[in-house]
């Protein structure tokens, strides 16, 4: 059975959300291809410092999920463990306590990076995770290594990246590489370990040697934030200073040029390919930006649209394809990608929603406050870094009472309200009172499409559209005396 907007709205109103009269849920099956004007907000769950426990700080740095589905978050005061119901803090992570990086291997061991500290989590005698340090296995001269910013697991090896050193832990021993300038970022792609040093070209680890990758000399001074698979021939490279590029092993091609200013102004610092192949970028100034495979904007979700904070340190996709965000002031999880999005009062929909319909390609909502219209999305201005990703509903002027039903009728949108019958033409509302009785329902006749049945509080009436009479095309046919309405809100009549 095909999904439609009205079915979804009724199901949510009656079955799921206690206050769903204020929320309009939309179904958009083409989420990853483009952003239609119907695309609203995905479901967002925010976790504040108060929720994840005593002793934890607001700032978070990293996220992983183990094979059981438990979420682990690198926090300024240790590791946070979340089983879907309860939060628990694992402290005593070295002297500093802060956890910048986490990674998990095939054996479900979680590795931890801190300040001058690295190790892993292991269960104690009662099964609770505790921290085990590996610092004493490092050469003495390398132990003041500063922040362990990134950890990557590759086959049987674990790589810890600090500004001065890269440590590889394998078979209980460490191997050390020292930076020529400063290690800024590390990546794993296609079973290879990549490293970007400050003011040097991208390198790949080959036979225990750092080998420069040719063709990227133009980006040697740039900070790389991501290396992502794009297609069989190209990698997608994200830079902080100059946006996105495709790299085929020989040459660079700019990607997503129309959004360059938005991406650069937002200061994107990470990237991820989502389950629907769309591209998510996390930023320091503007939440997350999601692009399709053509480099076009799908959505931009930030604090103004529901995130706990705009400064996103890292993203992580869980086993259910939820997108977790470690932020500067809390944690967020977004249902992304998702075919379901919503509009709420913040985005222009006021009052309890009674009906939605599409009229001449535009979505309308009938609520307890009036009629609201979702206008077509305006083309983005590529010169502006203040691109608004969501279109808000606009109220139709002249209708301020509760609206029960709507019906699209050619160029006219017919509306039943508490105070009478309206028609809307080109967003102008006109009151056409055909009955002094309260009306609830509009149904178009299947035998004569010019006839409209009106469900009253105590019966049934009809009106007829005569296109020959341009000044007054509507004929009031009055009440159908042989019918009585027995369920006003469902529109069920029976003959008497």
C-alpha positions as CSV (number, residue, x, y, z in Angstrom):
1,X,0.0,0.0,0.0
2,X,1.4,3.4,-1.0
3,X,2.2,5.9,1.7
4,X,0.6,9.3,1.6
5,X,0.8,12.4,3.7
6,X,-2.6,12.1,5.3
7,X,-2.2,8.5,6.4
8,X,1.1,9.3,8.1
9,X,-0.3,12.4,9.8
10,X,-3.3,10.5,11.1
11,X,-1.2,7.7,12.4
12,X,1.2,10.0,14.2
13,X,-1.7,12.1,15.7
14,X,-3.5,9.1,17.1
15,X,-0.8,6.6,17.9
16,X,2.6,8.0,18.6
17,X,3.1,11.5,20.0
18,X,1.0,13.0,22.8
19,X,1.3,16.6,21.4
20,X,1.6,15.7,17.7
21,X,-1.1,18.2,16.9
22,X,1.8,20.7,16.9
23,X,4.0,18.6,14.7
24,X,3.6,17.9,11.0
25,X,5.5,14.8,9.8
26,X,6.4,14.4,6.2
27,X,7.5,11.4,4.1
28,X,10.1,12.2,1.5
29,X,11.4,9.1,-0.4
30,X,13.9,11.1,-2.5
31,X,15.9,12.4,0.5
32,X,19.4,11.9,-0.8
33,X,18.8,13.1,-4.4
34,X,17.8,16.7,-3.7
35,X,16.2,18.8,-1.1
36,X,12.6,19.4,-2.0
37,X,10.7,22.3,-0.5
38,X,8.8,19.7,1.6
39,X,12.0,18.6,3.5
40,X,11.7,19.5,7.2
41,X,13.6,18.6,10.3
42,X,14.8,15.0,11.0
43,X,14.2,13.7,14.5
44,X,16.9,14.9,16.9
45,X,17.6,13.6,20.4
46,X,19.8,15.9,22.4
47,X,21.7,14.8,25.6
48,X,22.9,17.5,28.0
49,X,25.6,17.4,30.6
50,X,23.0,16.9,33.3
51,X,21.6,13.8,31.5
52,X,24.9,11.9,31.1
53,X,25.9,12.1,34.7
54,X,27.6,13.6,37.7
55,X,31.3,14.3,37.1
56,X,31.0,14.5,33.3
57,X,31.7,17.8,31.5
58,X,29.7,19.3,28.7
59,X,32.5,19.0,26.0
60,X,32.8,15.8,24.0
61,X,35.4,14.7,21.5
62,X,34.8,11.3,20.0
63,X,32.2,8.5,19.7
64,X,32.3,4.7,18.9
65,X,29.8,1.8,19.3
66,X,30.8,-1.7,20.3
67,X,29.5,-5.0,19.0
68,X,26.7,-5.1,21.6
69,X,25.4,-1.7,20.5
70,X,26.8,0.2,23.5
71,X,27.8,3.8,22.7
72,X,31.1,5.2,24.1
73,X,31.8,8.9,24.1
74,X,35.2,10.6,24.7
75,X,34.4,13.3,27.3
76,X,36.6,16.0,28.9
77,X,36.5,13.9,32.2
78,X,36.8,10.4,30.8
79,X,34.7,7.9,28.8
80,X,30.9,8.0,28.9
81,X,29.1,4.6,28.4
82,X,25.5,4.6,27.2
83,X,23.3,1.5,26.9
84,X,20.3,3.2,25.5
85,X,18.8,3.9,28.9
86,X,21.6,4.7,31.4
87,X,24.8,6.7,31.2
88,X,27.9,5.7,33.2
89,X,31.2,7.5,33.4
90,X,34.6,5.7,33.2
91,X,37.1,8.0,34.9
92,X,40.8,7.7,35.8
93,X,42.1,8.1,32.2
94,X,45.6,9.2,33.0
95,X,46.4,12.5,34.8
96,X,44.4,14.8,32.5
97,X,41.3,12.6,32.3
98,X,40.2,14.1,28.9
99,X,39.5,11.6,26.1
100,X,40.2,13.0,22.7
101,X,39.9,9.8,20.6
102,X,38.3,6.3,20.6
103,X,38.5,3.3,18.3
104,X,37.4,-0.3,18.4
105,X,39.0,-3.4,16.9
106,X,37.6,-6.6,15.6
107,X,37.8,-8.2,19.1
108,X,35.5,-5.5,20.5
109,X,38.4,-3.8,22.4
110,X,38.0,-0.1,22.7
111,X,41.2,2.0,22.5
112,X,41.5,5.4,24.2
113,X,43.6,8.4,23.6
114,X,44.1,11.2,26.1
115,X,46.8,13.8,26.9
116,X,50.2,12.1,27.4
117,X,48.2,8.9,27.8
118,X,46.9,6.0,25.7
119,X,45.4,2.6,26.4
120,X,42.2,0.6,26.2
121,X,39.1,-0.4,28.1
122,X,38.7,-3.9,29.6
123,X,36.0,-5.4,31.8
124,X,36.7,-5.9,35.5
125,X,35.6,-8.8,37.7
126,X,32.0,-7.7,37.6
127,X,32.0,-6.9,33.9
128,X,32.2,-3.1,34.1
129,X,34.7,-1.4,31.7
130,X,37.8,0.1,33.3
131,X,40.8,1.8,31.7
132,X,44.1,0.0,31.2
133,X,47.1,2.2,30.3
134,X,49.7,1.3,27.6
135,X,51.9,4.3,28.4
136,X,54.6,2.2,30.1
137,X,55.1,0.2,26.9
138,X,56.2,3.4,25.0
139,X,59.8,4.4,24.8
140,X,60.6,6.7,27.7
141,X,61.5,9.6,25.4
142,X,58.1,9.5,23.6
143,X,55.8,9.5,26.6
144,X,55.3,13.3,26.7
145,X,53.4,13.0,23.4
146,X,50.7,15.6,24.1
147,X,47.2,15.0,22.8
148,X,46.4,11.7,21.2
149,X,44.0,13.2,18.6
150,X,43.2,10.2,16.4
151,X,43.1,6.4,16.7
152,X,42.7,4.0,13.7
153,X,42.5,0.3,13.7
154,X,43.9,-1.4,10.5
155,X,44.0,-5.2,10.4
156,X,46.0,-6.3,13.5
157,X,47.5,-2.8,14.1
158,X,46.3,0.2,16.1
159,X,47.6,3.6,15.2
160,X,47.7,6.5,17.7
161,X,48.3,10.0,16.2
162,X,49.8,12.8,18.2
163,X,51.2,16.1,17.0
164,X,54.8,14.8,17.3
165,X,54.5,11.0,17.0
166,X,52.5,8.2,15.4
167,X,52.5,5.0,17.4
168,X,51.6,1.7,16.0
169,X,50.6,-1.0,18.5
170,X,50.9,-4.5,17.2
171,X,51.4,-7.8,19.0
172,X,52.0,-6.1,22.3
173,X,54.7,-3.7,21.0
174,X,54.9,-0.2,19.7
175,X,56.6,1.2,16.6
176,X,57.2,5.0,16.5
177,X,57.3,7.5,13.6
178,X,58.3,11.1,14.4
179,X,56.9,14.1,12.5
180,X,59.0,16.2,10.1
181,X,56.8,19.2,10.9
182,X,53.6,18.3,12.9
183,X,51.1,15.6,12.3
184,X,47.7,17.2,11.9
185,X,45.4,14.4,10.7
186,X,45.3,10.7,10.0
187,X,42.9,8.7,7.9
188,X,42.2,5.1,6.9
189,X,40.9,4.3,3.4
190,X,40.9,1.1,1.4
191,X,43.1,-0.6,4.1
192,X,45.7,2.1,3.9
193,X,46.9,4.5,6.5
194,X,47.2,8.2,5.4
195,X,48.8,11.1,7.3
196,X,48.8,14.8,6.7
197,X,51.6,16.9,8.2
198,X,51.5,20.7,8.5
199,X,52.7,22.3,5.2
200,X,53.6,18.9,3.6
201,X,51.8,16.8,1.1
202,X,49.6,13.9,2.0
203,X,51.5,10.7,2.8
204,X,50.6,7.0,2.9
205,X,52.3,4.4,5.1
206,X,53.9,1.8,2.8
207,X,56.3,-0.9,4.1
208,X,56.7,1.1,7.3
209,X,57.7,4.2,5.4
210,X,55.8,7.5,4.9
211,X,55.5,7.9,1.1
212,X,54.3,11.2,-0.5
213,X,51.3,10.9,-2.8
214,X,51.9,12.9,-6.0
215,X,49.3,15.2,-7.5
216,X,48.3,16.9,-4.3
217,X,51.0,19.5,-4.1
218,X,48.4,22.4,-4.5
219,X,47.0,21.4,-1.1
220,X,50.2,21.0,0.8
221,X,49.5,24.1,3.0
222,X,45.8,23.1,3.6
223,X,44.4,21.3,6.6
224,X,42.7,18.1,5.5
225,X,39.6,17.1,7.5
226,X,38.5,14.0,5.5
227,X,39.3,11.5,2.8
228,X,36.2,9.7,1.7
229,X,35.3,7.2,-1.0
230,X,33.4,8.9,-3.9
231,X,33.4,6.4,-6.8
232,X,35.6,3.8,-8.4
233,X,38.0,6.4,-9.6
234,X,37.9,9.3,-7.2
235,X,38.5,10.1,-3.6
236,X,36.6,13.0,-2.0
237,X,39.1,15.2,-0.1
238,X,37.9,17.8,2.4
239,X,40.0,20.8,3.4
240,X,39.3,23.4,6.0
241,X,40.5,26.4,4.0
242,X,39.3,25.6,0.4
243,X,36.4,23.2,0.6
244,X,36.0,19.9,-1.2
245,X,37.9,18.2,-4.1
246,X,37.8,15.1,-6.1
247,X,41.1,13.3,-6.6
248,X,41.6,10.5,-9.2
249,X,45.2,9.8,-8.4
250,X,46.5,12.3,-10.9
251,X,44.6,15.6,-10.7
252,X,42.3,17.5,-8.4
253,X,38.9,18.8,-9.4
254,X,36.9,21.2,-7.1
255,X,33.6,19.7,-5.8
256,X,30.5,21.4,-4.5
257,X,31.7,24.8,-5.8
258,X,28.3,26.5,-5.4
259,X,28.4,25.8,-1.7
260,X,32.1,26.6,-1.2
261,X,31.5,29.8,0.8
262,X,28.9,28.0,3.1
263,X,31.4,25.2,3.7
264,X,34.4,27.4,4.3
265,X,32.5,29.9,6.4
266,X,31.1,27.1,8.5
267,X,34.7,25.8,9.1
268,X,34.1,22.1,8.4
269,X,36.4,19.8,10.2
270,X,35.2,16.3,9.3
271,X,33.3,14.3,6.8
272,X,31.3,11.0,6.6
273,X,29.5,9.0,3.9
274,X,26.0,8.3,5.2
275,X,24.0,5.1,4.6
276,X,22.2,6.6,1.6
277,X,25.5,7.7,0.0
278,X,25.0,11.4,0.9
279,X,27.9,13.3,2.3
280,X,27.8,14.8,5.8
281,X,30.3,17.5,7.0
282,X,30.6,18.5,10.6
283,X,31.6,22.1,11.4
284,X,32.8,24.3,14.2
285,X,30.4,27.2,13.4
286,X,27.3,25.7,11.8
287,X,26.4,22.2,12.9
288,X,26.3,19.7,10.0
289,X,26.0,20.2,6.3
290,X,24.7,17.4,4.1
291,X,25.3,17.2,0.4
292,X,24.1,14.9,-2.4
293,X,26.6,13.1,-4.8
294,X,26.4,16.1,-7.1
295,X,27.7,18.5,-4.5
296,X,24.3,20.1,-3.9
297,X,22.9,21.0,-0.5
298,X,20.4,18.6,1.0
299,X,20.2,20.2,4.4
300,X,22.1,22.2,7.1
301,X,21.2,21.2,10.7
302,X,22.5,23.5,13.4
303,X,21.5,24.9,16.8
304,X,18.8,27.1,15.3
305,X,17.1,23.9,13.9
306,X,17.4,21.8,17.0
307,X,21.0,20.7,17.7
308,X,22.3,21.1,21.2
309,X,25.3,23.1,19.9
310,X,26.8,24.3,16.6
311,X,30.4,23.2,17.3
312,X,30.5,19.6,16.2
313,X,33.8,17.9,17.1
314,X,33.1,14.6,15.4
315,X,30.3,12.5,13.8
316,X,29.6,8.8,14.1
317,X,27.1,6.6,12.3
318,X,25.7,3.8,14.6
319,X,24.4,0.4,13.6
320,X,20.9,1.7,13.1
321,X,22.2,4.5,10.8
322,X,21.6,7.2,13.4
323,X,24.1,10.0,13.3
324,X,25.7,10.8,16.6
325,X,27.4,14.2,17.2
326,X,30.0,14.9,19.8
327,X,29.7,18.6,20.4
328,X,31.3,21.3,22.5
329,X,28.3,21.4,24.8
330,X,26.4,18.1,24.8
331,X,25.7,15.1,22.5
332,X,23.1,14.8,19.7
333,X,21.7,11.9,17.8
334,X,19.9,12.6,14.5
335,X,17.7,10.1,12.5
336,X,19.7,10.7,9.4
337,X,19.2,9.7,6.7
338,X,15.5,9.3,7.3
339,X,12.4,9.5,5.0
340,X,10.5,11.2,7.8
341,X,10.9,14.8,8.7
342,X,8.8,17.3,10.5
343,X,7.7,20.9,10.7
344,X,6.8,22.4,14.1
345,X,5.8,25.8,15.5
346,X,9.4,27.0,15.2
347,X,9.1,26.5,11.5
348,X,5.8,28.3,11.0
349,X,3.1,25.7,11.8
350,X,0.9,27.0,14.7
351,X,-1.9,25.2,16.4
352,X,-3.3,21.6,16.2
353,X,-3.0,20.1,12.8
354,X,-6.3,18.8,11.4
355,X,-5.6,18.2,7.7
356,X,-2.8,18.5,5.1
357,X,-3.2,18.4,1.4
358,X,-1.3,19.2,-1.7
359,X,-2.8,21.9,-4.0
360,X,-1.3,22.7,-7.3
361,X,2.0,21.3,-6.2
362,X,2.1,23.2,-2.9
363,X,1.6,21.7,0.6
364,X,-1.1,23.2,2.8
365,X,-1.8,22.5,6.5
366,X,-5.2,23.2,8.2
367,X,-4.8,23.8,11.9
368,X,-6.7,25.2,14.9
369,X,-5.1,28.6,14.0
370,X,-5.8,28.8,10.3
371,X,-4.4,27.7,7.0
372,X,-0.6,27.5,6.4
373,X,1.2,27.2,3.1
374,X,4.7,25.8,2.4
375,X,6.1,28.1,-0.4
376,X,8.5,26.8,-3.0
377,X,12.1,26.8,-2.0
378,X,14.1,29.6,-3.4
379,X,17.3,28.9,-5.2
380,X,20.3,29.2,-3.0
381,X,22.6,32.2,-3.4
382,X,26.1,30.7,-3.7
383,X,27.6,34.1,-2.7
384,X,25.9,33.9,0.7
385,X,27.2,31.9,3.6
386,X,23.9,32.4,5.4
387,X,22.0,29.9,3.3
388,X,18.7,28.9,4.9
389,X,18.2,25.2,4.3
390,X,14.5,25.0,5.5
391,X,11.5,26.7,4.1
392,X,9.0,27.8,6.7
393,X,5.2,27.6,6.4
394,X,3.4,30.9,5.8
395,X,0.0,31.7,7.1
396,X,-2.9,32.5,4.6
397,X,-4.2,35.9,5.6
398,X,-7.9,36.2,6.3
399,X,-8.5,32.8,8.0
400,X,-7.8,32.9,11.8
401,X,-10.2,30.3,13.1
402,X,-10.1,26.5,13.5
403,X,-10.0,24.7,10.1
404,X,-11.5,21.3,9.8
405,X,-10.9,20.2,6.2
406,X,-9.5,21.2,2.8
407,X,-10.2,20.1,-0.8
408,X,-8.2,21.0,-3.9
409,X,-10.7,22.0,-6.7
410,X,-8.9,23.2,-9.8
411,X,-7.2,26.5,-9.1
412,X,-9.3,26.8,-5.9
413,X,-8.5,25.4,-2.5
414,X,-11.8,24.9,-0.6
415,X,-11.6,25.2,3.2
416,X,-14.1,24.4,6.0
417,X,-13.6,26.5,9.1
418,X,-15.3,27.1,12.4
419,X,-16.8,30.3,11.0
420,X,-17.7,29.1,7.5
421,X,-16.7,28.0,4.1
422,X,-13.7,29.7,2.3
423,X,-12.1,29.4,-1.1
424,X,-8.5,30.3,-1.6
425,X,-7.3,31.4,-5.1
426,X,-3.7,32.4,-5.5
427,X,-3.3,32.6,-1.7
428,X,-6.3,35.0,-1.3
429,X,-9.0,33.7,0.9
430,X,-12.7,34.6,0.4
431,X,-15.5,33.7,2.8
432,X,-18.4,31.9,1.0
433,X,-21.0,31.0,3.7
434,X,-23.4,28.4,2.4
435,X,-24.8,27.2,5.7
436,X,-25.2,28.6,9.2
437,X,-24.5,25.2,10.6
438,X,-21.0,24.0,11.7
439,X,-19.3,22.1,8.9
440,X,-16.6,19.4,9.2
441,X,-16.0,17.6,6.0
442,X,-15.6,18.2,2.2
443,X,-16.1,15.4,-0.3
444,X,-16.1,15.7,-4.1
445,X,-18.8,13.7,-5.9
446,X,-17.6,10.8,-7.9
447,X,-20.6,11.0,-10.3
448,X,-20.5,14.8,-10.9
449,X,-17.1,16.4,-10.2
450,X,-18.7,19.8,-10.0
451,X,-20.7,18.9,-6.9
452,X,-19.1,19.1,-3.4
453,X,-20.8,17.5,-0.4
454,X,-20.4,19.3,2.9
455,X,-20.6,17.3,6.2
456,X,-22.5,19.3,8.8
457,X,-22.7,18.7,12.5
458,X,-26.2,17.2,12.0
459,X,-26.4,16.1,8.4
460,X,-25.2,16.6,4.8
461,X,-25.4,19.5,2.4
462,X,-24.1,20.1,-1.1
463,X,-22.9,23.0,-3.4
464,X,-22.5,23.0,-7.1
465,X,-19.8,24.7,-9.3
466,X,-21.1,26.3,-12.5
467,X,-18.3,27.7,-14.6
468,X,-20.7,29.6,-16.8
469,X,-21.5,32.0,-14.0
470,X,-18.2,33.8,-13.6
471,X,-19.5,36.3,-11.0
472,X,-21.0,33.7,-8.7
473,X,-20.1,30.2,-9.8
474,X,-21.2,28.4,-6.6
475,X,-24.8,27.3,-6.3
476,X,-26.0,26.4,-2.8
477,X,-28.1,23.2,-3.2
478,X,-28.9,23.1,0.5
479,X,-29.3,20.3,2.9
480,X,-29.9,16.7,1.9
481,X,-32.7,15.9,4.3
482,X,-32.5,12.1,3.9
483,X,-29.0,11.9,5.4
484,X,-27.8,12.2,9.0
485,X,-24.1,12.5,10.2
486,X,-23.4,10.0,12.9
487,X,-19.6,10.4,13.3
488,X,-18.7,14.1,12.6
489,X,-14.9,13.7,12.5
490,X,-14.8,10.6,10.3
491,X,-17.4,11.8,7.8
492,X,-19.9,8.8,8.1
493,X,-23.5,9.4,7.1
494,X,-26.4,7.1,7.0
495,X,-29.8,7.5,5.3
496,X,-32.9,8.1,7.4
